[in-house]
Amino acid sequence: MSNRPIYLDNHATTPVDERVLTAMLPYFTEHFGNPSSINHVYGWETEAAVKKSREILATAINATPEEIIFTSGATEANNLAIKGVAEAYFQKGQHIITVATEHSAVLDPCKYLQTLGFEITILPVQKDGLIDLNQLEKAFRSDTILVSVMAANNEIGVLQPLAEIGEMCRGRGVIFHSDAAQAIGKIPLDVQAMQIDLMSLTAHKVYGPKGIGALYVRRRNPRVQLAPQQHGGGHERGMRSGTLYTPQIVGFGKAVEVAVQVQATENQHLTQLRQRLWEQLSVLEGIYLNGHPTQRLAGNLNISVEGVDGAALMLGLQPIMAVSSGSACSSTTTAPSHVLTALGHSEQLAYASVRFGIGRFNTAEEIERVGQHVISTIQSLRKQKLIV
Ligand SMILES: *Cc1c(COP(=O)(O)O)cnc(C)c1O
């Protein structure tokens, strides 16, 4: 393990916390029952475990347990939210507002709806990655049914002003959805105070298992209608059929429980590491911080580097650290990151970018080593360029 690169890609996914794994294990073997089985103890005990996780998640976002719909992850939750609202409210209107820096799991369902005749307004962002609330104000129309703005960006960590957006939506009777895949457990979330109607969650970005997520669906003031996107046994109040994945649900609950408990101290630790890394790197000329300097996830540092080739930079970093250039979800394509180009960057700066996703298990020593190696890599690439 020790000669593998230092893991700094915690926005792509995180390892499962030992406490989470321990909580999950009995639910694969001993407690394997179907939580829908109402006639025996095998069902009762897993039903109780699911209930407990539902309560933990609801408490973490100030919702009620009935408002938590388990899904396979945030991608499915986003699809259910966006397509589900579009289908349920299309007679009221067919206009949706979202943002240029959203995850593809929000942008692509919107693009799909466009092919069905829905109109999508994609708001630009400012240089710091935040939306301009005046522009949002102007984007509302009488036929707007949904606004979808993420809580925390997966590439540049920027935190959007959810409470202000929620207030604007509620005042106009427009449903507000937020993709909080990167935010759950990392920043305080309150669906009442922030007036959020739908919120997508996932476990594997917060030291829980992959393949489990949830959609918060508001039940009162207002009661949000959703057309199910998967039909079957009528699980999850009919909104998402399919046998509940008990071990993953238990792990999701435990992961969020731990994350909420350690949130304040962990954020302090991550902020220190991030600031140290930036302190090291910003000594060099031509290095830019992407995204708002403080209105961001504690563990996110995203930089663009002038005067180097993006692919060469990544090759140089790879032996020492596992980092990402742009979004992991688009790293198989060669297009520059849509998030970085939305900030107004040139193609070169968008390509020559590095996302450091610092997480729970990173240490100060690792960050020192990473900082030194990034600096020496950039310096040698720039020198080679001068010689060539
Ligand atoms: C990871 C991520 C997703 C996708 O979540 P899955 O649970 O992997 O489907 C969606 N939105 C954002 C912002 C993410 O970071």
PDBQT file of the ligand as one rigid body, heavy atoms in Angstrom, charges set to zero:
ROOT
HETATM    1  C1  LIG A 401     -20.410  12.110  -7.573  1.00  0.00    +0.000 C 
HETATM    2  C2  LIG A 401     -21.446  13.093  -7.937  1.00  0.00    +0.000 A 
HETATM    3  C3  LIG A 401     -22.638  12.701  -8.533  1.00  0.00    +0.000 A 
HETATM    4  C4  LIG A 401     -22.921  11.264  -8.901  1.00  0.00    +0.000 C 
HETATM    5  O1  LIG A 401     -23.151  10.518  -7.752  1.00  0.00    +0.000 OA
HETATM    6  P1  LIG A 401     -23.232   8.909  -7.816  1.00  0.00    +0.000 P 
HETATM    7  O2  LIG A 401     -23.705   8.547  -6.461  1.00  0.00    +0.000 OA
HETATM    8  O3  LIG A 401     -21.831   8.455  -8.103  1.00  0.00    +0.000 OA
HETATM    9  O4  LIG A 401     -24.197   8.556  -8.877  1.00  0.00    +0.000 OA
HETATM   10  C5  LIG A 401     -23.567  13.666  -8.815  1.00  0.00    +0.000 A 
HETATM   11  N1  LIG A 401     -23.352  14.954  -8.515  1.00  0.00    +0.000 NA
HETATM   12  C6  LIG A 401     -22.204  15.373  -7.944  1.00  0.00    +0.000 A 
HETATM   13  C7  LIG A 401     -22.022  16.808  -7.626  1.00  0.00    +0.000 C 
HETATM   14  C8  LIG A 401     -21.219  14.455  -7.636  1.00  0.00    +0.000 A 
HETATM   15  O5  LIG A 401     -20.090  14.876  -7.085  1.00  0.00    +0.000 OA
ENDROOT
TORSDOF 0
